[in-house]
Amino acid sequence: MFSKKKILIIAAVIVVAMIIVAAVCFLLGAFKPPVDISGVSPSSDLTTAQLVPSTLIGTQLMDNYTGIEYLDGTPIGYTTAQYDGVIVSIYKAPSHADASGTLNALYDEYEYATSRTKTSDWFTAEGTGYSVFYWKSGIWLFGVEAENSNTRNQAATELVQHLKSL
């Protein structure tokens, strides 16, 4: 038979193991993108404007703008597309390193967000009235902004499906 002391030790070990398993599960879930972005790899021959969907979450494209931003002197082409309540941003960097630098620069723009999560390939940020999700795939960066995370995730899921269909 086990003594009370051994039973308490076994119980303590089980509780600690359960806490560790729960923490690992939480951390793995916390660093998973809010939508499945796997399989998105547009051809580098395309332009940012060619990747913009004509509709998103049941809304027609209202307006878009294509331009160039400079990151440490490096030109980064982009298109920003507006739908009713959703903004999609698509960037094309000259290299993988430039795409990573652009992702980091975009993340820094949300330094005052109330909530931010970042990995090397994606980030989310939320504040009053906005929720954003940006991710990179090779030389491409994609961003979706909406007023809440549910709308953002729905739009991001549709954008991913659109990109995979190209």
Buried (B, 14 or more C-beta within 10 A) or exposed (E): EEEEEEEEEEEEEEEEEEEEEEEEEEEEEEEEBBBEBEEBEBEEEEEBBEBBBEEBBEEEBEEBEBEEEEBEEBEBBBBBBBBEBBBBBBBBBBEEEBBBBBBEEBBEEBEEBEEBBBEEBBBBBBEEEBBBBBBBBBBBBBBBBBEEBEBBBBBBBBBBEBBEEE
